[in-house]
Amino acid sequence: MYTFWVSNRKTINRIVEFMKLDQGPKKTVIEAWAGAGTVTNALVRHPSVEKVIALEDSTFYGSWLKRLPEDSPGFDSSKLIHLPLSGFKWETYTSIYHQGALDHLSEDLKIPRSHHDADWQADSPLVFFAHLPNSVHGELLFAQLTAAIATRSWLFQLGRVKLCFVCSESMVRRILSQPGDTTNRSKIGTIAQCMTDIEWHIPGHELLPFKDHVYPPTGIIGLRLTLGSSYGIPNENVATGVGKQALSFVTLEPKKQPLVEREVFEAMDYLMRKLYVLKAKPVHEALKTAAPGANDILKRLSKENPELARDEDETIDPSTPVYCLTNKQWVALARAFEIWPFRPQILIEEGLLPDVERKV
């Protein structure tokens, strides 16, 4: 695993400031891959932070976290909970809840929860922060966290948890990519934009050179995975160029009303996995790979017959290249596909790495 963390005190203070922890209720921050505790220290000292739950399964770095009260005068150890658990494993977050670390925040959870519930409309006291590894697993974790907003699973059972990441600039560019961007427009960004409001606070050039901001100074290097791939096969070359030369800080605030409803998210996820592989193709051609005859649903989303479009922005010209589809058009396409009588019955778990699927 390629572990790194921000080590420059001024940079850490900027990151904590951009989290806007002083807005709304007192905050509990879950920090994945806490490392040596450089950011942990600043979070514990923040007056608006009630508790920091630091996840670090390395015994080496865990010993550094245990020494924080000794090495940092004025450190309030009662605000810190260190759990020797992996940020990658989905069961880690279930363990946090069942071990009582969030008892001060939650009532008994009911499932399913709705985006219309009062706890979703209110500001959340819970914040998630991570130095996101530049790896296959890091990107899959990000994709699964943003997807979990649709069904209010993971920590989103507790409310609109803000997501804060130090990650590669190349990933941020894909997250923010707009329709028409032939290079960066992809599934990971489209879903993130449909589910969250994204702010890019610190661009890559402000975190260079690495040795002044990050430890280790070599930065983040790892296996890369293009999430648009329908087969989920990692590129075995280490990340190059931007992947090694730029880091960024980004926050994602879940929308009070996500663009994608729970009922159609699986259809949207399935279509994106199929269509983004052919993103330069016209949508009417790419849809044929989703299911034989699937391109017929476009007839009910045309300007001439907008039967399934809720407004003009959701109508789709069949000749539109896949990478030019807007977020609203993707949502309309998913709704139409969901009610299409000939759609495949099994839409989930295609194209994912099986070992990651079980662990993350």
Secondary structure, DSSP 8 states (H G I E B T S, - for coil): ----EE--HHHHHHHHHHTTTTSSS-EEEEEES-TTSHHHHHHHH-TTEEEEEEE---HHHHHHHHHHHHHSTT--GGGEEEE---TT-HHHHHHHHHTTTTTTT-----SS--TTSHHHHS--SEEEEEE--SSHHHHHHHHHHHHHHHHT-GGGGGS--EEEEEEEHHHHHHHH--TT-TTT--HHHHHHHHHEEEEEEE-GGGG-SGGGTEESTT----EE--TT-SS---EEEE--THHHH-EEEEEEEE-SS-SS-HHHHHHHHHHHHHHGGGTTSBHHHHGGGTSTTGGGGGGGSSSS--TT-SSGGG---TT-BGGG--HHHHHHHHHHHHH-TTS-S--TTTTS-HHHHHH-
